[in-house]
Amino acid sequence: MIEFIDLNREQPYKIFLNKYQQALEKKQKNIEAIAISSFNPKTDEVESRFVNLKYIKDDQWIFFSNYNSNKAEDFAGHNQITGLFFWHQTNTQVRIKATLQKTQSGFSDWHFSKRTKEKNALAISSKQSQKIDSFESIRRGYEEVIKDEELLHQRPDYWGGYSFVPYYFEFWEGQKFRLNKREVFEFDDNKWKTYLLQP
């Protein structure tokens, strides 16, 4: 589930909320899952992964991650990303282009304090994306941390939020005979411009 906080009132945000609610009514699973694609200028490669979008606060779309991960390296070198939702229950895609930055530490602290101790134990113990000798080593690290009640309430500096502000939306609706509707909103010259694309 995505938590909406003082959602921006511009048209693409209203459309997104409406489509989200339609998918929710159809019991869409993993409705908060968004594929984030990023570019790493050091390796000259594009990578994609799913993350859980936790909040949309005004015009900021927020998820959380390890700041030492591979994706964090991508974000540090190139802060433009593309996001993609696909909700099969309503045959809807939402494509987003955006620029990204870290959230304020206070917001990350607030979110960390709301999480379960199991989630926090993994966030603390995981050295995300680093090579390991065995899965058992992950389990041992996790079990050590989860026993430390004091540590579980302290957000580590290497874990926190990212927020991105979209400048492009494409709302794709799958239709019969592939007569798909594609409606675009693009932020240009301080206003949202809209147009349709061919299927």
Secondary structure, 3 states (H helix, E strand, C coil): CCEEECCCCCHHHHHHHHHHHHHHHCCCCCCCEEEEEEEECCCCEEEEEEEECCEEECCEEEEEEECCCHHHHHHHHCCEEEEEEEECCCCEEEEEEEEEEECCHHHHHHHHHHCCHHHHHHHHHCCCCCCCCCHHHHHHHHHHHHCCHHHHCCCCCCEEEEEEEEEEEEEEECCHHHCCEEEEEEEECCEEEEEEECC
